[in-house]
Amino acid sequence: MRAVRPCTHDRLFCVPRAGLSGLPTDSWGKSVAVAALFEPFTLRGVTMRNRLWAAPMCQYAVGEKDGVPRIWHLVHLGALAAGGAGLIVAEATAVSPEGRISNADTGLWNDAQTAAWTPIVAFLHAQGATAGIQLSHAGRKASVWPAWGSDRHGTMATQDGGWPTVSASAVPFPGYAPPVALDAAGIQGIVAAFAAAALRAVAAGFDVVELHAAHGYLLHQFLSPLSNRRTDEFGGTLPNRARLLLQVVAAVRAAIGADRALFVRFSATDHTPGGWTEEETAEVAGWARDAGADFFDVSSGGNVTGARIPLGPGYQVPLARHLKAAADVPVSAVGLITTALQAEQIVATGQADAIMLGRELLRDPHFPLRAAHELGVSVDYWPPQYLRAMWPEA
């Protein structure tokens, strides 16, 4: 998988460059890199080559409004694989047409979509990356105008190509159209749609399936008391609010089998009084683990407007650290993680098991290869076409 230049003492790894302050030091006071970022990570039958992973990022690039990924998705995701990411999680991909955030989103509810994802996954594998996909239903935040390509925002009306939305309760996201509260049959239809999409993910060759229970989308809408006002078995108490997620976890685990990894992305807090909390996240993560989930991708917010989010470098790392400790589960951290040293310290100190990179990978798809160089780690997964561009050894 990789080659690391060992030091001659204490089985530590040399950092041949100056300026990496903050790394551990040996008994001579010399900086050393433990290279935690470049240790493989294995879940079930899936091994990621390192701990620098590509977070799911919506591209709004489906031109025909049919949910079928295009050449853009191959180029975008392929560049991240060539750049050295260990795991690449494709964008929020709808499990049904009405589950799309916008009509420019990808889907995984029919054969044409499955067929289009298959060569993309094959290319990621050819570059040595692990391929994941985030399955999603947007709920009350569906049927919105794409983030770019139009100066219009909010709910897209049916005459413009939009569709009615659904949620846990008939409580609209601020500024959006009111959703219809799902009935019992509708809820079971959601579970079935996630399971069917997971089967298609397996058919397309994905190694990892992630369930999107964050950022105010449908599974999060059921979890949070701010959006779930139900009085039946899917509302009220924490076990009831978590019931849909746990049913989806169990159904998807059954669909993908024992050899593929199942992730859940949580918003660990709504950052709003009376909302979803870190403590509830930890409780539900334990239940989700028991239902078949393997790993938890920790983000926050997105279910209400006006939340007070303390933005700053690594601002969501404490949320990942808390969930890892409280629920004893493996986690990834995400959010304003922008340097190799920052990422290395998060993983090396046990605050998270991996790093999900978003905007930093958009700026530099080769961030993982650059991070290896900056930390003094030799990796053997440079694309041969790019070998002439490798940084010289110190």
PyMOL commands that set and color helices and strands:
alter all, ss='L'
color gray80, all
select helices_A, chain A and resi 36-38+71-82+97-99+111-126+139-141+158-160+184-204+218-223+238-241+243-256+278-291+317-327+340-348+359-363+367-374+384-389
alter helices_A, ss='H'
color red, helices_A
select strands_A, chain A and resi 2-3+13-14+32-33+41-43+46-48+52-54+87-94+130-136+166-167+180-181+208-213+261-267+295-299+331-334+354-357+378-379
alter strands_A, ss='S'
color yellow, strands_A
deselect
rebuild
show_as cartoon
